[in-house]
Amino acid sequence: MREWNKIKINDCNEELSPIPNTIHCIEPHFYLSLGAPYGDKANPWFLRSGVIDRLVFANYYLRRIDQSLSLGIFDAWRPVSVQSFMVDHTINEQCLIRGISRDDKQNSYKVKKIIEEVNLYWASPSLDPALPPPHSTGGAVDLTLLDSNRNQLNMGGDIDCIGPVSDPNYFAESKNHTNQLFNSRRLLLLKVMSNAGFVQHPKEWWHFSFGDQLWAWTMNCSSAIYGRWVDESNSDIF
């Protein structure tokens, strides 16, 4: 459990809405391409309507700073079923990268350490109403900066990268010119998102949220206004 999961939730019942085409969604969607189980009617390009309003403002504010830049959405609403799929995928991927067989009992300690590391970046796929993964609330968004041709700027580390380079301030103390550029881009993203009311995940330069437990904890609010989104049938699939 993270510190912000202690924050209570008083859901305002704001609807999920589709992200407007004025905000660029990066396709093909990576998790969908992997086969993540969104369901037949599901679409990752949804957020709470209040979050969308703030995204639109953030994009406008960014373009006032630099007309050649815009926001690019990597991921938005994510049901718990997809959270579970991606956590498992990431653990398997990290095992593969490190040459470790997850099924070999002799590797149990190494696998345990990998799971612990992955859990620093990926929220537990909990169905407990008090512990919703941030993206399941419709209040969290993963995004980056795009140039005038809608190409992603190099931010010094890939979205969803497991490791210290994902820390928003990873390049802050570097004197290297390229690293300073990465840091300035991360700071710009933070500036425009913060100005729109979002808070940044402490371990992920790309993750911002409004209204969820992390937001409430960071802003010293007594409660979050977004809990896990479910449809009228109480299904995890929208």
N, C-alpha and C positions, 0 to 999 in steps of 0.2 A: 504494500500500500504506500502511495506517495502522500506527502504532507497535505496536498490539496484535496485528497480524497476524504479528508475529515470534514470538509465543508458540506453543509446540508444543501439540499436542492429544493427549490420552490419553482417548479416549471411553470413558465408563463403561458404555455400551450401555443406559442407562436408556430405557425405552419412552416414546413419545409417548402422552399420555392426553387424553381430552376434558376441557375446562374445565367444572367442575360448575356447575349452575344457581344455586348460591349466589353466584356471581360473575356480574355482568351483562355480557353481550356486546352491544355496540351494533350493532343491525341496522336496515336492511339493511347488510350488510358492504360498505364503499365499493369495495374493489378487485373484489369479485365483481360489483358493479353495473356496473363499467366493462368487464367481460368478461375479467378476468384469468384465465389458463389454469391453474386448479387441477386440472382433470381431473374425470372423472365421479364418482370416489369420494372426491375431496378435500374437506376441510373446514378452514377457517382456524382454527377454535376448538380447536386442539390445542396442548399444550406438554409438555415433559418433566414427568414426575410430580413430581420434586423442586421444579420451578418452581411447579407448581400448589399444592403444599403451602405454599410461601412466599407465594403470592398470597392464599390463604385466610387465612393469618395476618395479612398486611398489611391485608386488608379488615376483619378482626376488630379489629385495632389501631386502624384509622381510626375505626370505629364506637364504640370506647371513648372516643376523643377527642371525637367529635361524632356522635351517633346519627342525625342528619339526612343524613349523607354516606355515600357508598359509592364503590367503584372501578367504573369502566366501561371495559371492554376494547375498544379500537378495532381492534387487529390482534394476531395471535399468530404461530403457525407460518406460514411463507411459503416455498414451494419456490422454487428458483432460477429456474424458468420464470416465476413471478410477479414475482420481483425484476427480471428482465430486462424484462418487460412494463411494470412501473411506472416503471423508470428511463427507458425510451423515452417513456412517456406524460408524465412530468414534464418532460422536455426539450422535447417538443412543446408542452406547456402553457405553459412559460416563454417559448418563442419566440412563441407566440400573444399572450400578455400584453404582450410588448414590441414587437409588430408586426413580427416578423422572420420571413421565409420560410426555413425550414430547408433547403429544396431549392435555393435561389438561391446559386450559388457565390460571388457577390459578398458574401454575408453569412457566409462561412466563418469569419472571425475572430470575429465576434460570436457565432456558434453555438458555436465552440470555448470561448469564455469562459462561455457559459451551461452547457455540459456540465461544465466545471470547477467551476462553482458548485453544480450539482446533485450532483456527486460528493462534495461536502463533507457532504452529508446522506444520500445513498443509497449504500450499499455496492455495489461492483462485483458483477454477477451471475456470479461465478466458480464453476466446477465443480471447481477445484483443491481437493483435500481439505485442503490447508494454509491455504486462504483462504476459508473459508465465510462467506457473508453472515450476520450475526448471527441474523436471523429463521429462516434455514434450519436452524439447530441445534435449534430448539425451546426455546432458552434465553432468547429476547428477547421482550419484550411492549411494545406501545404502549398507553397507557392515560391516563385522565383522572379527574377527580372528578365525581361525580353528586350532585344534591340528592335530597331525599326522594321526588320524583316521577320520578326517573331522568332528569332533564334535565341536560345537560352544563353545568358551571360555566364561565363565561368565564375562561380562563386567560391572556388577553392576546395570544393568537396561536393560530391553528389548528394542529392536528396535521398534519404534513407540509409546513408552510409553509417556503418557501425564503427565507431571509433572517435577519438578526441577531436579530429578535424571537423566534426559536426558541431562542436561547441561554437556558439555565435561569436565568441571572443578569441577563437583559436589563433588568429593572426594579429591580434591587437598590439602585441609587443614586438613584432618582427620589424626589422629595418630593411628587409628585402623589398625592392620596389614592387615586384609582382605580388608578394604577400600583402603589401600595403594596399594594392588595388583591390584584392579580394576583401580585405577588411573594410575598405571604403564602400564597396558594394553591399556588404552585409549591413553596414551602418545605415546606408540609404534605405534599404528594405525595412529595417527596424524603424527608421524615422517616419516613413510614410504610413506604415501599419500602426505604429503607436499613435500617430496624429489622428488616426481614424478610430481609436479606442481599443485596439487589439493589444494583447500581451503576447510575449514570445516565450516559447518553451525554453527552459534553461539549458537544455542539451542539444537543441536542434535549431539551426539558423533559419530553417524553412517553415517552421511550424508556428502558427499564430492562432489565437482564439479569442472569442468574445462570448461572455455569458455562461461559460462552463465553470467547473470547479477550479481549474487552474487560474482562470481570469478572476474569479471571486477571491481566491487566496492571494493572488498578486496585488489586487486592488484593495485588499483588506475589507471586502464586503462580507456581510454575515451569511449570505447564501448565494448559490448559483441560480440563474434563471432558466437554464437549459439542462434537462436531464436526457437520458437516452430516448431517442425518438422511436416510437412504435406506431404502426397504423391502427386503424379502428379494430382490427381483428387480433391485436396484440402480437402480431407476428414480428419477428426480427427483420423480415424482408419487407421493404417499402413497396 
